[in-house]
Amino acid sequence: MTDPRRIAERATVTSFLNCYLRETGRGEWRDVSTLNSFLVCKADAILVLHLQTQKLKIFAAAEYKSPTGRHQFQLPVFSQVGDSIPVPIHYTTFLALLVEELTEGHGEANTSELHIRVIQSCLLLETFIRMRQHAPKELYDLDQTFIQSEQSLLFGHTFHPTPKSRQGFPEWRQEAYSPESKGSFQLHYFAVNRSLVQEKSAWSETASDLVRAELLQGIDLTNDSAKEIAKYVINKSSTHTLIPVHPVQAEGLLHESQVKAWQQEGSMVYLGAMGREYSPTSSIRSVYHSDASYMYKFSLRVKITNSMRLNKRGELDTALEAARLMAVIEPKLKENYPHFTIIPDGAYLTVGESTQEESGFELLIRQNPFVGEEGRRVFVMAAFTQESIHGEDGLLASLIKEIEVQEDRAIKGICLDWFKQYLSLSLEPMMWLYRNYGIALEAHLQNCMVKLDERGYPERFYYRDSQGYYYARSMADTLENMLPGIITSENVYDDAIVEERFGYYLIVNHMLGLIQSFGIAGLIDERVLLLELRGALESMLPESERRCSFFPNWLTRNTFRCKANLLTRLYDMDELECELEQAIYVEMENPLYGGLPAMDVVRRARLVTSRWRREREVERSVKA
C-alpha cells in the first residue's frame, strides 16, 4: 500500500529542489560513496547545497540524476551545521531553509505567501492521491478517453514549487470542482437582457444560439419546475440571452453590487444550476461533456499556480482574432501537415456596458473535437510526465512496454521511433507556422494533446488555448494582408520576446519535459533523444533561409531562457497582470549545445552500423 503523505512530500521536495537548482545555478553533486556514512540509500548521486547565510549544508539523495535537470530526489533530506553529524529534517523545515537563503537581500519577497502555498499544494496532492490510489487503471490506462487523461494530472507541473495551489477555491467543494478528483457539476445560468450582452462569433452561429442549443440537449423542459425557465430557453427570439457560469463564479457574481442592481431592475434573472453535468479539464476553469459540441472556458477569480484565472476583456477579441487568422492559414497548414489541428475558441459572451472592463461573466466557447468515440485514446501531453503513485510503470512506460510486447523488438528502438514520429506531428508544423507567418504558439505540455493509433504511436496532434498566441512584429505586415487590423493586436510582440516565449514553451517545457520522462522511466538515455531533437532542428535550418535568428540560437547558445516559476511565486507575481504578461525569466544551461556529439559524427556512426541493424531485422523476421 502506498503512503499518500510520503508520496506528496517527496514530490513537493523534488519539484521545489529542481526549481531551485534551475533558477539559481547553485548546488554541487557528489558521488554517493563519499557520503555513505549517513546516507544509507540506493542513489544515483548526492546533491549538496551550501547555505552560506545560515552556515549550514543540505544533502539530498537523487535516485535519478537528469542531464536536463529533472532529478528525482528521495526523503529524508539532511542538514548539517559545521562538522556535526547530518540529521534528517522535515520537508517544511527544508523549505523554510531554502526560502530563507533565496530571499537574503531581497526584502520585497513574499516568503509567508510562498510557504503557505507550497504546504497547501502538498496537502492537496496528498488528498488527490488518497482519492485515486485504489483505481490506478484510470490514471495509466492506454485506452483512456480525453477527459480521463485531463483528470489524471495528480502531480501537475514538474517545474513548479506549488503545482496544486489554489487560492479562492472553496476547500469543501474541491472534490466536485477538481479534475484530479474526477469532479463533475451542473453549470449555473443567468438570463440577461440583450441590451447588456456583448457577443461575437467567428462561426456561422452566434454565441447565444450555441449556448441555447447546448443546454437544450441536456434539460427536460416538460416538468412543472422548468416552466419558469422554459421561456428563456425555448424562445430563440427572447429578449434575454442565456449565459452559463461555473458554480464558483456564480457564487461570487451573486454578491456583486452591479449584479444585484441588474437583478432588481429585471434586466438579469438568476436561473440556478441546470442541464447536464460537465467535467473540469486540467485547467480547472474549462469544462467538457463527451456529447457536447463545445467546451466552455470560464472566468474564475481563483489563483492557480501563478495567476488569477480571469478572462480579460481584450482576450475575448484576441481569441476570435486567432480563430479567424488560423481559418485563413488552415488550408495551407492542412496541406503540409494534415495531422496537426488547432482547436479554436471561436465565440464569446459577456455582460456589461463597457467593452474595456470585465464584469466577471466573460465566457469563451471552444470547439470540441473529442465528442464520443473521437475522444478515445486522446492524451494531454502532460499526462506522459506524471509518475505512478504506486511506484510501478506510469503511462509512458506502460505504453512503450506494450508496444515492445506487440513488436518484439528493443525498447530503445521503439522510443526513438515514437519520439521521431511525435516530432514530425508537433515540432515541425509549429516551426513551419513561425517560419512562414511569425506565429509562435504557447505550446507547453498542458496545452497539447496527442491521439494514439491502435499500435500506440502518435497519430494526430492538437493545440489549444487562445491566450497562447504570439505574433512576431517583423511579420505583422504579412499577417495584416491576411487579416486586416491584426497589426494592432495585443498579441503582436517584439521578435526577441516572441523567440524567448517560443523557445521556453516549445523546447524547455514541452520537448525537454517529454525527454526527461523517458529518462526517468528508465526507457532510454535522455541524451539519445536530445540528439534526435537537435537533428530535427538542424534539418529545418536550410528551409528557414535563416530569416529567424532564433533557429541557430537554439543550437549554438550556451544557455536557454526559461520561466522561473519559483522566483515568480516568491515575489507573488501574477504574470497575466504584468506588462507583456512577463514572468521572471532566467538563464539555464542549454542541453542541445554542450555535452552532445556533433550530428555529422552521429550520422557517420549510424551509417557504419546500418548493415548490422538490417541483418538483425532479417534474423528476427526469419525466427518469426
Secondary structure as UniProt FT lines:
FT   HELIX           4..24
FT   STRAND          28..30
FT   HELIX           32..35
FT   TURN            36..38
FT   STRAND          45..51
FT   HELIX           52..54
FT   STRAND          56..64
FT   TURN            67..68
FT   STRAND          72..73
FT   STRAND          77..81
FT   TURN            82..83
FT   STRAND          87..89
FT   HELIX           91..102
FT   TURN            103..105
FT   TURN            107..108
FT   HELIX           111..132
FT   TURN            133..134
FT   HELIX           137..140
FT   TURN            142..143
FT   HELIX           146..150
FT   TURN            151..152
FT   TURN            158..159
FT   TURN            163..164
FT   STRAND          166..167
FT   HELIX           171..173
FT   HELIX           174..177
FT   HELIX           179..181
FT   STRAND          185..193
FT   HELIX           194..196
FT   STRAND          197..201
FT   HELIX           207..216
FT   TURN            217..218
FT   HELIX           224..226
FT   HELIX           227..233
FT   TURN            236..237
FT   STRAND          240..245
FT   HELIX           247..253
FT   TURN            254..255
FT   HELIX           257..265
FT   STRAND          268..280
FT   TURN            282..283
FT   STRAND          286..288
FT   TURN            290..291
FT   STRAND          294..297
FT   STRAND          303..304
FT   TURN            305..306
FT   STRAND          307..308
FT   HELIX           313..336
FT   TURN            338..339
FT   STRAND          340..342
FT   STRAND          345..351
FT   STRAND          363..367
FT   HELIX           372..375
FT   STRAND          378..380
FT   HELIX           381..385
FT   TURN            389..390
FT   HELIX           395..407
FT   HELIX           411..425
FT   HELIX           427..437
FT   STRAND          439..441
FT   HELIX           445..447
FT   STRAND          448..452
FT   TURN            454..455
FT   STRAND          458..463
FT   TURN            466..467
FT   STRAND          469..472
FT   HELIX           473..475
FT   HELIX           476..482
FT   TURN            484..485
FT   HELIX           486..488
FT   TURN            490..491
FT   STRAND          492..493
FT   HELIX           495..502
FT   HELIX           503..511
FT   HELIX           512..520
FT   TURN            521..522
FT   HELIX           526..544
FT   TURN            545..546
FT   HELIX           550..556
FT   STRAND          559..563
FT   HELIX           565..570
FT   TURN            571..572
FT   TURN            575..577
FT   HELIX           579..581
FT   STRAND          585..589
FT   TURN            591..593
FT   HELIX           599..623
//
